[in-house]
């Protein structure tokens, strides 16, 4: 019988993977973070990779999709896109947040050997597509006069700026914030 909260264990492991990366996250470190024994990790998740997959699913469900939700609604508000970038900038400016010093769990994985595994590369590609699509809906709400080609171009540029900011936040948070300021200036200009 399982005596631990699976969601809590996954969140704790997610923080380790987010900060350290899949390859650098050791089983003893994951055991300490989750409070689980190795046998409990293997019983509940199959292996370290299964725990990582659960952490990625949790990251998408609890971190990414709530932030994108206003851009995914049937009726996207005209200010939803600006609000998205303002909220992301605020999250990155909080010195104690994982995002401010660890960027994006999925983008970190994209630059690591784990990205060669099909399920992980598909999750990363799916995230990029979901982001671009949501930003495109936000662009359509903000600029209803824009044609499809211009909207796709704007969504591509904006998603690239998000990816750049989330990647930079690991090494230069000030530049990550400046990248988001560029996106906000683009939306206001």
C-alpha positions as CSV (number, residue, x, y, z in Angstrom):
1,X,0.0,0.0,0.0
2,X,1.3,3.4,-1.0
3,X,1.8,5.7,2.0
4,X,2.9,8.9,0.3
5,X,1.2,11.6,-1.8
6,X,2.3,11.0,-5.4
7,X,1.8,14.6,-6.5
8,X,3.9,15.9,-3.7
9,X,6.7,13.4,-4.5
10,X,6.5,14.4,-8.2
11,X,6.7,18.1,-7.4
12,X,9.7,17.6,-5.2
13,X,11.4,15.5,-7.9
14,X,10.4,18.2,-10.4
15,X,12.3,20.8,-8.5
16,X,15.5,18.6,-8.5
17,X,15.2,17.9,-12.3
18,X,14.4,21.5,-13.0
19,X,17.5,22.8,-11.1
20,X,20.0,20.0,-11.9
21,X,18.8,18.4,-15.1
22,X,17.9,14.8,-15.7
23,X,21.5,13.5,-16.0
24,X,22.8,15.4,-13.0
25,X,19.9,14.5,-10.7
26,X,21.1,11.5,-8.7
27,X,18.9,8.9,-7.2
28,X,20.1,9.7,-3.6
29,X,19.3,13.4,-4.3
30,X,15.8,12.4,-5.6
31,X,15.3,10.2,-2.5
32,X,16.2,13.1,-0.2
33,X,14.0,15.5,-2.0
34,X,10.9,13.2,-2.2
35,X,11.4,11.5,1.1
36,X,11.0,8.2,-0.7
37,X,13.3,5.2,-0.7
38,X,14.7,4.0,-4.0
39,X,12.4,1.0,-3.9
40,X,9.4,3.3,-3.5
41,X,10.5,5.4,-6.4
42,X,10.9,2.3,-8.6
43,X,7.6,0.8,-7.4
44,X,5.7,4.0,-8.1
45,X,7.4,5.3,-11.2
46,X,9.3,2.3,-12.7
47,X,12.6,4.1,-12.7
48,X,14.3,7.5,-12.6
49,X,13.1,8.1,-16.2
50,X,9.5,7.4,-15.2
51,X,9.8,9.9,-12.3
52,X,11.2,12.4,-14.8
53,X,8.2,11.8,-17.2
54,X,5.9,12.4,-14.3
55,X,7.7,15.6,-13.4
56,X,7.4,16.8,-17.0
57,X,3.7,16.1,-17.1
58,X,3.3,17.9,-13.7
59,X,5.3,20.8,-15.1
60,X,3.1,21.2,-18.1
61,X,-0.1,20.7,-16.0
62,X,0.8,23.0,-13.1
63,X,3.2,25.6,-14.5
64,X,2.9,26.0,-18.3
65,X,-0.8,25.4,-19.0
66,X,-2.2,27.7,-16.3
67,X,-0.1,30.5,-17.6
68,X,-1.2,29.8,-21.2
69,X,-4.9,29.2,-20.2
70,X,-6.1,32.8,-20.9
71,X,-4.6,32.4,-24.4
72,X,-6.3,29.1,-24.9
73,X,-9.8,30.1,-24.0
74,X,-12.5,30.2,-26.7
75,X,-12.7,34.0,-26.4
76,X,-9.2,35.4,-25.8
77,X,-9.2,38.9,-24.3
78,X,-7.4,41.6,-26.3
79,X,-5.0,42.1,-23.4
80,X,-4.3,38.4,-22.7
81,X,-1.0,38.4,-24.7
82,X,0.4,41.5,-22.9
83,X,-0.8,39.9,-19.6
84,X,1.0,36.7,-20.5
85,X,4.4,38.5,-21.0
86,X,3.9,40.7,-18.0
87,X,3.1,37.7,-15.8
88,X,6.1,35.8,-17.2
89,X,8.4,38.8,-16.6
90,X,7.1,39.0,-13.0
91,X,7.8,35.3,-12.4
92,X,11.3,35.6,-13.7
93,X,12.0,38.7,-11.7
94,X,11.3,36.9,-8.4
95,X,14.8,36.0,-7.2
96,X,13.5,33.0,-5.2
97,X,11.5,31.4,-7.9
98,X,12.8,28.3,-9.8
99,X,12.0,30.0,-13.1
100,X,14.2,33.0,-12.3
101,X,17.4,30.9,-11.9
102,X,16.5,27.6,-13.6
103,X,14.6,28.7,-16.6
104,X,12.3,26.1,-18.2
105,X,12.4,22.4,-17.3
106,X,11.6,21.4,-20.9
107,X,14.0,23.8,-22.5
108,X,16.8,22.7,-20.1
109,X,16.0,19.1,-21.2
110,X,16.2,20.2,-24.8
111,X,19.9,20.9,-24.4
112,X,20.7,17.7,-22.7
113,X,21.2,14.1,-23.8
114,X,17.7,13.1,-22.5
115,X,16.3,15.1,-25.4
116,X,17.4,12.3,-27.8
117,X,14.7,10.1,-26.3
118,X,11.6,10.1,-28.4
119,X,9.1,10.8,-25.7
120,X,11.1,13.7,-24.3
121,X,11.7,15.3,-27.7
122,X,8.0,14.9,-28.5
123,X,7.1,16.7,-25.2
124,X,9.5,19.5,-26.0
125,X,8.2,19.9,-29.6
126,X,4.6,19.7,-28.2
127,X,5.4,22.5,-25.7
128,X,6.9,24.7,-28.4
129,X,3.8,24.2,-30.7
130,X,1.4,24.8,-27.8
131,X,3.2,28.0,-26.9
132,X,3.3,29.3,-30.5
133,X,-0.4,28.4,-31.0
134,X,-1.4,30.2,-27.8
135,X,0.6,33.2,-28.6
136,X,-1.0,33.2,-32.1
137,X,-4.4,33.3,-30.5
138,X,-3.3,36.1,-28.3
139,X,-2.0,38.0,-31.3
140,X,-5.3,37.5,-33.1
141,X,-7.2,38.9,-30.1
142,X,-4.8,41.9,-29.8
143,X,-4.7,42.6,-33.6
144,X,-7.9,41.3,-35.2
145,X,-7.0,43.2,-38.4
146,X,-3.8,41.1,-38.8
147,X,-3.8,38.5,-41.6
148,X,-2.9,34.9,-40.9
149,X,0.6,35.2,-42.3
150,X,1.4,38.2,-40.1
151,X,-0.1,36.6,-37.1
152,X,2.0,33.5,-37.6
153,X,5.1,35.6,-38.0
154,X,4.3,37.5,-34.8
155,X,3.6,34.3,-32.9
156,X,6.9,32.8,-34.1
157,X,8.9,35.8,-33.0
158,X,7.1,36.0,-29.6
159,X,7.6,32.3,-29.0
160,X,11.3,32.6,-29.9
161,X,11.6,35.5,-27.4
162,X,9.9,33.3,-24.6
163,X,12.3,30.5,-25.4
164,X,15.3,32.9,-25.4
165,X,14.2,34.4,-22.1
166,X,13.7,31.1,-20.4
167,X,17.0,29.8,-21.6
168,X,18.9,33.0,-20.6
169,X,17.4,33.0,-17.1
170,X,19.7,30.2,-16.1
171,X,22.8,32.3,-16.8
172,X,21.8,36.0,-17.0
173,X,18.4,36.8,-15.4
174,X,18.8,40.5,-16.3
175,X,19.1,39.7,-20.0
176,X,16.1,37.3,-19.7
177,X,14.0,40.2,-18.3
178,X,15.3,42.5,-21.1
179,X,14.2,39.9,-23.7
180,X,10.7,39.9,-22.2
181,X,10.8,43.7,-22.2
182,X,11.5,43.5,-25.9
183,X,8.5,41.3,-26.4
184,X,6.3,43.8,-24.5
185,X,7.7,46.7,-26.5
186,X,6.9,44.8,-29.7
187,X,3.3,44.3,-28.5
188,X,2.9,47.9,-27.5
189,X,4.6,49.3,-30.7
